[in-house]
Amino acid sequence: MARVLIVLGVLLLLAGLLWPHFSQIGLGRLPGDIVIERKNMTLYFPLMTCLLLSVLLSLVLWAVNR
């Protein structure tokens, strides 16, 4: 369990550090991401980005476990 938490922490750290680079290639503003803008509020839910990252992470974990 400790090893899994350490790996997840490292992955979150790497994702946080690489996020500006992901933004430059369009990740985070894909078609299907929900953005609601009001006068004093902006709600942003990256639905397609989450789905894409989930599929990619699932493929990587599947390949590692094989």
ChimeraX commands (.cxc) that place a marker at each C-alpha (Angstrom):
marker #1 position 0.00,0.00,0.00 radius 0.5
marker #1 position 2.84,2.39,0.81 radius 0.5
marker #1 position 4.43,1.79,-2.58 radius 0.5
marker #1 position 1.17,2.62,-4.38 radius 0.5
marker #1 position 0.80,5.88,-2.43 radius 0.5
marker #1 position 4.39,6.86,-3.21 radius 0.5
marker #1 position 3.90,6.18,-6.92 radius 0.5
marker #1 position 0.64,8.16,-6.95 radius 0.5
marker #1 position 2.37,11.05,-5.19 radius 0.5
marker #1 position 5.20,11.06,-7.72 radius 0.5
marker #1 position 2.72,10.94,-10.61 radius 0.5
marker #1 position 0.78,13.88,-9.16 radius 0.5
marker #1 position 4.01,15.82,-8.70 radius 0.5
marker #1 position 5.07,15.16,-12.30 radius 0.5
marker #1 position 1.63,16.10,-13.62 radius 0.5
marker #1 position 1.77,19.36,-11.67 radius 0.5
marker #1 position 5.22,20.20,-12.96 radius 0.5
marker #1 position 4.37,19.35,-16.56 radius 0.5
marker #1 position 0.94,21.03,-16.60 radius 0.5
marker #1 position 2.19,24.24,-18.33 radius 0.5
marker #1 position 3.60,22.08,-21.14 radius 0.5
marker #1 position 0.34,20.11,-21.40 radius 0.5
marker #1 position -1.54,23.41,-21.76 radius 0.5
marker #1 position 0.63,24.44,-24.69 radius 0.5
marker #1 position -0.32,21.33,-26.68 radius 0.5
marker #1 position -4.03,21.86,-26.02 radius 0.5
marker #1 position -4.56,19.42,-23.18 radius 0.5
marker #1 position -7.13,20.98,-20.89 radius 0.5
marker #1 position -9.05,22.78,-23.63 radius 0.5
marker #1 position -10.36,19.87,-25.66 radius 0.5
marker #1 position -13.77,19.77,-27.34 radius 0.5
marker #1 position -16.12,18.36,-24.74 radius 0.5
marker #1 position -14.59,20.21,-21.79 radius 0.5
marker #1 position -17.34,22.13,-20.01 radius 0.5
marker #1 position -16.85,25.85,-19.38 radius 0.5
marker #1 position -19.61,27.99,-17.86 radius 0.5
marker #1 position -18.84,31.70,-17.56 radius 0.5
marker #1 position -21.05,34.08,-15.58 radius 0.5
marker #1 position -20.56,37.67,-14.46 radius 0.5
marker #1 position -18.54,36.85,-11.36 radius 0.5
marker #1 position -17.87,33.12,-11.73 radius 0.5
marker #1 position -16.23,30.67,-14.10 radius 0.5
marker #1 position -16.86,26.94,-13.77 radius 0.5
marker #1 position -14.45,24.73,-15.67 radius 0.5
marker #1 position -14.82,20.95,-15.79 radius 0.5
marker #1 position -12.35,19.19,-18.14 radius 0.5
marker #1 position -14.54,16.19,-18.99 radius 0.5
marker #1 position -12.81,15.06,-22.19 radius 0.5
marker #1 position -9.37,15.75,-20.75 radius 0.5
marker #1 position -10.18,13.51,-17.78 radius 0.5
marker #1 position -11.47,10.76,-20.06 radius 0.5
marker #1 position -8.41,10.95,-22.30 radius 0.5
marker #1 position -6.01,10.85,-19.36 radius 0.5
marker #1 position -7.94,7.94,-17.85 radius 0.5
marker #1 position -7.66,5.92,-21.05 radius 0.5
marker #1 position -3.96,6.69,-21.41 radius 0.5
marker #1 position -3.22,5.82,-17.78 radius 0.5
marker #1 position -5.22,2.59,-18.09 radius 0.5
marker #1 position -3.21,1.59,-21.17 radius 0.5
marker #1 position 0.10,2.37,-19.45 radius 0.5
marker #1 position -0.85,0.40,-16.33 radius 0.5
marker #1 position -2.10,-2.50,-18.47 radius 0.5
marker #1 position 1.22,-2.54,-20.37 radius 0.5
marker #1 position 3.26,-2.41,-17.16 radius 0.5
marker #1 position 1.33,-5.29,-15.59 radius 0.5
marker #1 position 1.75,-7.54,-18.64 radius 0.5
marker link #1:1,2 radius 0.2
marker link #1:2,3 radius 0.2
marker link #1:3,4 radius 0.2
marker link #1:4,5 radius 0.2
marker link #1:5,6 radius 0.2
marker link #1:6,7 radius 0.2
marker link #1:7,8 radius 0.2
marker link #1:8,9 radius 0.2
marker link #1:9,10 radius 0.2
marker link #1:10,11 radius 0.2
marker link #1:11,12 radius 0.2
marker link #1:12,13 radius 0.2
marker link #1:13,14 radius 0.2
marker link #1:14,15 radius 0.2
marker link #1:15,16 radius 0.2
marker link #1:16,17 radius 0.2
marker link #1:17,18 radius 0.2
marker link #1:18,19 radius 0.2
marker link #1:19,20 radius 0.2
marker link #1:20,21 radius 0.2
marker link #1:21,22 radius 0.2
marker link #1:22,23 radius 0.2
marker link #1:23,24 radius 0.2
marker link #1:24,25 radius 0.2
marker link #1:25,26 radius 0.2
marker link #1:26,27 radius 0.2
marker link #1:27,28 radius 0.2
marker link #1:28,29 radius 0.2
marker link #1:29,30 radius 0.2
marker link #1:30,31 radius 0.2
marker link #1:31,32 radius 0.2
marker link #1:32,33 radius 0.2
marker link #1:33,34 radius 0.2
marker link #1:34,35 radius 0.2
marker link #1:35,36 radius 0.2
marker link #1:36,37 radius 0.2
marker link #1:37,38 radius 0.2
marker link #1:38,39 radius 0.2
marker link #1:39,40 radius 0.2
marker link #1:40,41 radius 0.2
marker link #1:41,42 radius 0.2
marker link #1:42,43 radius 0.2
marker link #1:43,44 radius 0.2
marker link #1:44,45 radius 0.2
marker link #1:45,46 radius 0.2
marker link #1:46,47 radius 0.2
marker link #1:47,48 radius 0.2
marker link #1:48,49 radius 0.2
marker link #1:49,50 radius 0.2
marker link #1:50,51 radius 0.2
marker link #1:51,52 radius 0.2
marker link #1:52,53 radius 0.2
marker link #1:53,54 radius 0.2
marker link #1:54,55 radius 0.2
marker link #1:55,56 radius 0.2
marker link #1:56,57 radius 0.2
marker link #1:57,58 radius 0.2
marker link #1:58,59 radius 0.2
marker link #1:59,60 radius 0.2
marker link #1:60,61 radius 0.2
marker link #1:61,62 radius 0.2
marker link #1:62,63 radius 0.2
marker link #1:63,64 radius 0.2
marker link #1:64,65 radius 0.2
marker link #1:65,66 radius 0.2
view
